[in-house]
């Protein structure tokens, strides 16, 4: 299932959220009628991708730099295992990429140029001739206001306008990375969404290799917890922002009759202890509820004709359930079951690639529960190969973000098309 508006106006006529048959308009279209000298010669790819499995932070950072560095490198976006010594890694990245903007987050698994990875670091380097990117750090998430969001976005927009690569409208998207254990994604995302207006947004919640202890985002040489980063990307290249999941609805309906929305904890479903009702519904004993159960048997809320997954994070000693997404008393949740994970992703990426052409890169935020499902069902190597073939770089997240909404068990991201080679370029 792909999202295409979920009951609200589509944010951008250029990005139809997985249903448009029309290409994203970009400055490339405007340049087709002008001389070839108006586009930079393609000496290097518009993006480079890299990864390193070395556990020494200095060695890993050096390896990334050797793969990404070139005279027009403007920005680096990375995703890394939380098993690294993060203080040392931050210092090493700052040293290797001095003068270059570097952003990223910790993950629950990485998507590298070779497919799925674990315990490693993967990165994308953006050529400044094709991408104007600026980044902001948001701290004190509890106190983030609309005024803060508007000031943040205005400053990022000013940087992109100054670069003069492409008009803002139709050529800009935002990437958000948030502390995956802050429980503040909904507040921050809805506030940012109001400030972004028609600019499409996607992102993911940082992970920590499924430890559920400490997640971080990276900004200007340091890792931060209880924080978020926003990257505003302006480019003349065609792109398509999307989100998709493979779950289908069952008949069972579960009403949240007692909850604490701040902690995302549900105490009662249908006026009974939440864990007991959930376990009975999916056909296992409460004692047997596990992350494997949560991966294969999520619940969802229906909004505007679409189901949005609400994944269980853990069972608590008092019989309550804590979720990765916000839940509130009174909402009706539908039990879900998985369809074909790989087929839904294949359809989504192929649909996007028909719009933007052969992908330059796809930046993907892939829920860690999807990867767990792939491993449980024995298709993880097949999915890994598919991601490699479609040039996906990204990470396994503790939640995904799409146009102001925090969602679970999705693959959410952006497909970016390749630069158009004009006659006489090489």
C-alpha positions in Angstrom: 0.0 0.0 0.0 1.3 3.4 -0.9 0.1 6.7 0.5 -1.4 9.3 -1.8 -2.9 12.1 0.4 -4.4 10.3 3.3 -7.4 12.5 3.6 -5.6 15.8 3.2 -4.7 17.8 0.0 -1.6 16.4 -1.7 1.3 18.6 -0.5 2.9 19.1 -3.9 1.6 18.7 -7.4 5.1 17.8 -8.3 5.3 14.9 -5.9 2.1 12.9 -6.1 3.1 10.6 -3.3 3.2 7.4 -5.3 0.3 7.9 -7.7 1.4 10.6 -10.2 2.0 9.7 -13.8 3.7 13.0 -14.4 7.4 13.7 -13.9 8.5 16.0 -11.1 9.1 19.4 -12.6 12.7 20.6 -12.1 15.1 23.2 -13.4 16.5 20.5 -15.8 13.3 20.9 -17.8 13.8 24.6 -18.1 17.5 24.2 -19.1 16.7 21.8 -22.0 16.1 24.8 -24.3 19.3 26.6 -23.2 22.9 26.0 -24.2 24.8 23.0 -22.9 27.2 25.3 -21.1 24.4 26.1 -18.6 24.8 22.7 -17.1 28.1 21.6 -15.4 30.2 19.0 -17.1 29.8 15.7 -15.5 33.3 14.9 -14.3 32.1 13.1 -11.2 28.7 11.5 -10.4 26.2 13.8 -8.9 26.4 11.6 -5.8 28.9 9.1 -4.6 28.1 6.3 -2.1 30.4 4.6 0.3 30.5 2.2 3.3 33.0 0.7 5.7 32.7 -2.3 8.0 35.9 -1.4 10.0 35.1 -1.0 13.7 37.8 1.5 14.3 36.2 5.0 14.0 39.2 6.7 12.5 39.8 3.9 9.9 36.1 3.9 9.0 36.0 7.7 8.5 39.1 7.6 6.4 37.6 4.8 4.3 34.5 6.9 3.7 36.6 9.9 2.8 38.6 8.0 0.3 35.4 6.9 -1.5 33.5 10.2 -1.3 36.0 13.1 -1.5 36.3 15.2 -4.6 36.6 18.9 -5.3 32.8 19.5 -5.5 31.7 17.5 -2.5 29.2 19.7 -0.7 27.5 17.5 1.9 27.7 14.0 3.4 24.8 12.1 4.9 25.6 8.9 6.8 24.0 6.1 8.9 26.0 4.1 11.4 25.8 1.4 13.9 25.5 2.5 17.5 28.2 0.0 18.4 30.9 2.6 17.3 32.6 4.8 19.8 30.4 7.7 18.8 32.6 10.4 20.3 35.6 9.2 18.4 33.6 8.7 15.2 32.3 12.2 15.4 35.8 13.6 15.7 37.1 11.4 12.9 34.3 12.5 10.5 34.9 16.1 11.4 38.6 15.7 10.6 38.2 13.8 7.4 35.5 16.1 6.0 36.7 19.4 7.3 34.7 22.3 5.7 32.0 19.9 4.4 28.6 19.6 6.0 28.1 16.2 7.5 24.8 14.9 9.0 23.6 11.5 10.0 22.2 9.2 12.7 22.7 5.9 14.4 20.7 3.0 13.1 19.2 -0.5 13.7 20.9 -1.8 10.6 22.4 -0.2 7.5 21.6 -0.2 3.8 24.9 0.0 2.0 26.0 0.0 -1.7 26.1 -3.8 -1.3 22.6 -4.2 0.3 21.9 -4.9 4.0 24.7 -4.3 6.4 25.2 -4.6 10.2 27.7 -3.0 12.5 29.0 -0.7 9.8 28.7 2.9 8.4 27.3 3.9 5.1 27.2 7.3 3.5 26.1 9.4 0.5 28.2 12.3 -0.8 26.3 15.1 -2.7 27.9 17.1 -5.4 27.4 20.9 -4.7 26.9 21.5 -8.5 23.6 19.5 -8.3 22.5 19.8 -4.7 22.2 22.8 -2.4 21.8 21.4 1.1 21.6 23.0 4.5 21.1 21.4 7.9 19.6 22.5 11.2 19.8 21.0 14.7 16.6 20.9 16.9 17.2 20.4 20.6 14.7 20.5 23.5 12.1 18.7 21.5 9.4 19.2 24.1 9.5 23.0 23.7 9.7 23.1 19.9 7.1 25.7 18.7 5.8 26.7 15.3 7.8 30.0 15.6 10.9 27.9 16.1 10.0 25.7 13.1 9.3 28.7 10.8 12.6 30.4 11.8 14.5 27.1 11.2 12.9 26.5 7.7 13.4 30.2 6.7 17.1 30.0 7.4 17.5 26.7 5.5 15.5 28.1 2.5 17.7 31.2 2.5 20.8 29.0 2.0 19.2 27.1 -0.8 18.1 30.3 -2.6 21.6 31.7 -2.3 23.0 28.7 -4.1 20.8 29.5 -7.1 20.6 25.9 -8.4 16.9 25.7 -9.0 13.6 27.4 -8.0 12.5 26.3 -4.5 9.0 25.2 -5.6 9.0 21.8 -7.1 12.7 21.2 -6.6 13.1 20.9 -2.8 12.5 18.3 -0.2 13.3 17.9 3.5 14.9 15.0 5.3 14.3 14.6 9.0 16.2 12.5 11.4 15.0 12.2 15.0 16.1 10.5 18.2 14.1 7.3 17.9 13.5 7.0 21.7 12.4 10.5 22.4 8.7 9.8 21.9 8.5 13.3 20.4 8.3 12.6 16.7 4.7 13.6 16.4 5.1 17.0 18.0 8.2 17.9 16.0 7.0 16.6 12.7 3.6 18.2 12.8 5.2 21.5 13.7 7.8 21.3 11.0 5.2 20.2 8.4 3.2 23.4 9.0 6.4 25.5 8.4 7.4 23.5 5.3 4.1 24.2 3.5 4.2 22.5 0.1 7.7 21.1 0.5 7.6 17.3 0.8 9.3 15.7 3.7 10.4 12.2 4.7 12.8 10.7 7.3 13.4 8.2 9.9 13.9 7.7 13.7 17.4 6.9 14.7 18.1 3.3 16.0 20.6 1.7 18.3 21.0 -1.9 16.9 17.7 -2.9 18.6 19.0 -2.3 22.1 16.3 0.4 22.7 18.6 2.3 25.1 20.2 5.3 23.4 19.8 6.7 19.9 21.6 9.7 18.3 21.5 12.2 15.5 24.7 13.9 14.2 25.3 17.6 13.6 28.6 19.5 13.1 31.0 17.0 14.6 28.8 15.7 17.5 26.2 13.1 18.2 23.1 14.3 20.1 20.3 12.5 21.9 16.8 14.0 22.5 17.4 16.0 19.3 16.5 16.1 15.6 18.2 17.3 12.4 16.5 18.8 9.3 18.2 18.7 5.9 16.7 20.9 3.2 17.7 19.7 -0.2 17.3 21.8 -3.3 18.2 20.2 -6.7 17.5 20.6 -10.4 17.3 16.8 -10.7 13.9 15.0 -10.8 12.9 13.2 -7.6 10.0 11.4 -6.1 9.2 11.2 -2.3 7.2 8.1 -1.3 6.1 5.8 1.5 4.8 2.2 1.2 3.9 -0.7 3.4 2.9 -4.3 2.6 0.4 -4.9 5.4 -3.3 -5.9 4.8 -6.2 -5.5 7.1 -7.9 -8.3 9.0 -11.4 -8.2 10.4 -10.5 -7.7 14.1 -11.0 -4.2 15.6 -9.4 -3.2 18.9 -10.5 -0.1 20.7 -8.0 1.7 22.9 -9.9 2.2 26.1 -7.1 3.3 28.4 -3.7 4.8 27.4 -1.0 7.3 28.2 -0.2 9.1 24.9 2.9 10.7 26.3 4.6 7.4 26.9 2.8 5.7 23.9 1.6 3.0 26.3 -1.8 1.3 26.0 -3.1 -0.3 29.2 -6.5 -1.6 27.9 -7.9 -2.7 24.6 -11.6 -3.4 24.5 -11.7 -2.7 28.3 -9.3 -5.6 29.0 -5.6 -5.8 29.7 -3.9 -4.8 26.4 -1.3 -7.6 26.3 -4.0 -10.3 26.9 -6.2 -9.0 24.2 -3.4 -8.6 21.7 -2.0 -12.1 22.4 -5.4 -13.7 22.1 -6.1 -11.9 18.8 -2.8 -13.0 17.2 -3.1 -16.6 18.7 -0.1 -16.7 21.1 0.3 -16.7 24.9 1.2 -13.5 26.6 4.5 -15.1 27.7 5.3 -15.8 24.1 4.9 -12.2 22.8 8.2 -11.2 21.2 9.6 -8.8 18.7 9.0 -11.5 16.1 5.3 -11.4 17.0 5.3 -7.6 16.8 6.9 -7.7 13.3 4.4 -10.2 11.8 1.3 -8.9 13.6 1.1 -5.1 13.8 -2.0 -3.0 14.3 -3.0 0.0 12.3 -5.3 3.1 12.5 -7.3 4.1 9.5 -7.1 7.7 8.4 -8.6 9.0 5.2 -9.1 5.6 3.7 -5.5 4.5 4.4 -4.1 2.3 7.2 -1.1 3.6 9.1 0.8 1.0 11.1 1.2 1.2 14.8 3.9 -1.3 15.9 4.3 -2.7 19.4 7.7 -2.0 21.0 7.4 -4.1 24.1 5.2 -5.8 26.7 5.4 -4.3 30.1 5.2 -6.1 33.5 1.8 -4.7 34.2 0.3 -6.2 31.0 0.4 -2.9 29.0 1.9 -2.5 25.6 4.2 0.3 24.6 4.2 1.4 20.9 6.7 3.0 18.5 4.1 5.5 17.5 1.5 7.7 19.3 -1.7 6.0 20.4 -4.6 7.7 22.2 -7.6 6.6 24.1 -10.6 6.1 21.9 -8.9 5.2 18.6 -9.9 2.1 16.8 -7.0 -0.2 15.7 -7.3 -2.9 13.1 -5.1 -6.0 13.3 -2.9 -6.4 10.2 -1.1 -9.3 8.4 1.8 -9.1 6.0 1.5 -9.4 2.3 4.5 -9.6 0.0 7.2 -7.3 1.4 9.4 -7.5 -1.7 6.6 -7.2 -4.2 5.2 -4.0 -2.6 8.6 -2.4 -2.6 9.4 -3.5 -6.1 6.1 -1.9 -7.4 6.8 1.3 -5.5 10.4 1.8 -6.7 9.6 0.8 -10.3 6.7 3.3 -10.3 9.0 6.0 -9.0 11.7 5.1 -11.5 9.2 5.4 -14.4 8.7 9.0 -13.4 12.3 10.1 -12.7 14.2 7.7 -15.0 17.1 5.5 -13.9 17.9 6.3 -10.3 21.0 8.2 -9.3 20.3 7.1 -5.7 17.4 6.2 -3.5 17.6 7.3 0.1 15.6 4.8 2.1 14.3 4.7 5.7 13.3 1.0 6.2 11.7 0.0 9.4 13.8 -2.5 11.3 10.7 -4.7 11.8 10.5 -5.1 8.0 14.1 -6.3 8.0 13.3 -8.7 10.9 10.3 -10.1 8.9 12.6 -10.6 5.9 15.0 -12.5 8.1 12.3 -14.6 9.7 10.8 -15.5 6.3 14.2 -16.2 4.7 14.0 -13.5 2.0 16.5 -11.1 3.5 19.2 -11.9 1.0 16.8 -11.5 -1.9 15.6 -8.2 -0.5 19.2 -7.1 0.1 20.1 -7.9 -3.6 17.0 -5.9 -4.7 18.1 -2.8 -2.7 21.6 -3.0 -4.2 20.2 -3.2 -7.7 18.0 -0.2 -7.2 20.8 1.9 -5.7 19.3 2.2 -2.2 21.3 3.8 0.6 19.8 4.2 4.0 19.1 2.6 7.3 16.7 0.5 9.4 14.8 2.9 11.5 12.7 2.9 14.7 9.9 4.7 12.8 9.5 6.5 9.6 8.4 10.1 8.8 6.3 11.2 5.9 4.9 14.7 5.3 4.4 15.4 9.0 3.3 12.0 10.1 5.1 9.4 12.2 4.5 5.9 10.9 5.8 2.4 11.4 6.7 -0.7 9.3 7.1 1.2 6.1 9.8 1.8 3.5 9.9 5.6 3.1 12.3 7.7 1.1 13.1 9.5 -2.1 14.2 8.3 -5.5 16.5 10.9 -7.3 16.9 10.7 -11.0 20.2 11.0 -12.9 21.5 14.2 -14.4 20.6 14.6 -18.1 23.7 14.3 -20.3 23.6 17.0 -22.9 25.5 16.6 -26.1 29.1 17.7 -25.8 29.4 16.8 -22.1 31.7 14.1 -20.8 
